[in-house]
């Protein structure tokens, strides 16, 4: 891990505790199964992206709701281990943090997830710490704290700080943030209102004058539109052990590489990091392989 951290990223959105199990399959109704392995880690799209950004060599801060429940110590410990700072939007709440339970099918790397997102822990922009964007070089927004995200996007745009969105799925309110976005990185499950095809998604996002748009398709090539030029970036082919968090890791790696590379080069290098992570169980063990690209 590189300790000479020179650039800073702010990652706005969901903070969870992930309980991750490796098993032969997900359980059926009234069935009990025994996992072959398990791990736990801080989770959420913005949070996993921040861990990746920090691991690759920059400084990361997560802006989200955490609170003071004893379970949050597990989250704090994990993020401290990866040198990720936390800006807590509601430090005084004592309710448990959102918890996700994930079962990874051992033979395929596919996942089954049950979770609580940030729907019950939305906060207003008045909770944003002062000077949160001081010395920040890039902002990522995952859409799970929409009011806060809109305010951050407005401030970041005024300060000429590039803004990335993690478009894992469409969330109401994204339409207010899109006019400020520089990089829209979306999954194949990202469908804005009245959009049913990928072409319609590209057209919709283009109406907001977003300079760079990309849509991922798992192990298939990433389609992109950059300054009216369309193209595709190949994704490395691997035998997946666990695909959990691969998109989050991709976004964190992209934020790292876009500060030094072109859009297509950043997509290419981030895809390599994400593909490598799929060869390891959980969202952290890939970092132990010490493979950086």
Secondary structure, DSSP 8 states (H G I E B T S, - for coil): -------EEEEES--EEEEEEEESS---TT-----SEEEEEEESHHHHHHHHHHHHTSEEEEEE---S-TTHHHHHHHHHHTTEEEEETTTT--S--EEEEEEEETTT--EEEEE--GGG----GGGS-TTTTTT--EEEE-SSSHHHHHHHHHHHHHTT-EEEEEESS--TTHHHHGGG-SEEEEETT---TT--SHHHHHHHHHTTT-SEEEEEETTEEEEEEETTEEEEE-------S--TTHHHHHHHHHHHHHTTS-HHHHHHHHHHHHHHHTTSSTTTGGGGGT---
